[in-house]
Amino acid sequence: MATRRVRVPAADDLFRRTSDGAAAAGPAAEAKARPVHAVPEPAEEAQSAKKRSSGRVRHDEKMTVYITSEELLDLEHARLNLRAKHSIAVDRGRLVREALAIVLADLEEYGDDSALVHRLADPR
């Protein structure tokens, strides 16, 4: 009777470095992982002054934000509202990045009159 052995991956395959995974996977994988943006012309630069979030790309930086359970529920309600009423399925991270891009664009455009300055200056 022959013994049956299950073939499993080697430890090197399971515990390989992933920090430079795009470079190790080759140029095709790197092109998919990071979108290529053309250098804007000066006229285009003025039109694209409004900031956009990074969307669905690999993010190299991480930031931890602590929120109350009520704020988390509000965030989930907004996410579910976008899905139910607008057929837009987004995760919490993307929703927060989009909101941040909107607030920063408003600050850049309106400065002292921006919603962010008014809310942060409010002594509540």
C-alpha positions in Angstrom: 0.0 0.0 0.0 1.4 3.4 -1.0 1.4 6.3 1.4 -0.4 9.4 0.5 1.5 12.6 1.2 0.0 16.0 0.9 2.3 18.5 -0.8 2.5 21.8 1.1 4.4 25.0 0.2 7.8 25.5 1.6 8.4 28.0 4.5 10.2 30.4 2.1 7.0 30.6 0.0 4.8 31.2 3.0 7.0 33.8 4.7 8.4 35.8 1.8 8.8 39.6 2.0 5.9 41.5 0.6 7.1 45.1 1.0 8.6 45.1 -2.5 6.1 42.6 -3.9 5.3 44.6 -7.0 8.9 44.8 -8.0 9.4 41.1 -7.4 6.3 40.2 -9.4 7.6 41.9 -12.5 6.9 45.0 -14.4 3.4 43.9 -15.5 2.2 43.5 -11.9 3.8 46.8 -11.0 1.9 48.6 -13.8 -1.4 47.1 -12.6 -0.7 48.0 -8.9 0.2 51.7 -9.5 -1.7 53.7 -12.2 0.4 55.8 -14.4 -0.6 59.5 -14.5 0.5 61.8 -17.3 2.2 65.0 -16.2 -0.5 67.7 -16.5 0.0 70.7 -18.7 -0.2 74.1 -17.0 -3.7 74.7 -18.3 -4.8 71.3 -17.1 -3.2 71.9 -13.7 -5.6 74.8 -13.0 -8.6 72.6 -13.8 -7.4 69.7 -11.7 -6.8 72.0 -8.7 -9.7 70.2 -7.0 -8.2 67.3 -5.0 -9.4 63.8 -5.4 -8.9 60.8 -3.1 -6.4 58.1 -4.2 -9.3 55.7 -4.7 -8.5 52.0 -5.2 -4.7 51.8 -5.3 -2.2 50.3 -3.0 -1.6 52.6 -0.1 1.9 52.8 1.3 1.1 54.9 4.4 -1.2 54.1 7.3 -2.8 56.3 9.8 -4.9 55.3 12.8 -7.9 57.4 13.8 -10.0 56.8 16.9 -13.7 57.6 16.6 -16.7 57.2 18.9 -19.1 54.3 18.4 -21.7 56.9 17.3 -19.3 58.3 14.6 -18.7 54.7 13.4 -22.4 54.1 13.1 -22.8 57.3 11.1 -20.0 56.2 8.8 -21.6 52.8 8.3 -25.0 54.4 7.7 -23.4 56.7 5.1 -21.8 53.6 3.5 -25.0 51.6 3.4 -26.9 54.7 2.1 -24.5 55.0 -0.8 -25.0 51.4 -1.6 -28.8 51.3 -1.2 -29.8 54.6 -2.8 -26.9 55.3 -5.2 -25.6 51.7 -6.1 -22.1 52.8 -5.0 -20.3 50.1 -3.0 -17.4 51.5 -1.1 -15.5 50.4 2.0 -15.0 52.7 5.0 -11.4 53.5 4.1 -12.4 54.8 0.7 -15.3 56.7 2.1 -13.0 58.4 4.6 -10.4 59.2 1.9 -13.1 60.8 -0.3 -14.4 62.9 2.6 -10.9 64.0 3.5 -10.2 65.0 -0.2 -13.4 67.1 -0.2 -12.5 68.9 3.1 -8.9 69.6 2.0 -10.1 70.9 -1.4 -12.5 73.2 0.4 -9.8 74.4 2.7 -7.5 75.1 -0.2 -10.1 76.9 -2.2 -11.8 79.0 0.5 -9.1 79.3 3.2 -10.5 81.2 6.2 -14.0 80.8 4.9 -13.8 77.0 4.5 -16.1 74.6 6.4 -13.1 73.1 8.2 -11.8 76.4 9.6 -15.4 77.3 10.8 -15.9 73.9 12.5 -12.4 73.8 14.1 -12.8 77.4 15.3 -16.2 76.6 16.9 -15.5 76.4 20.7 -17.9 73.5 21.3 
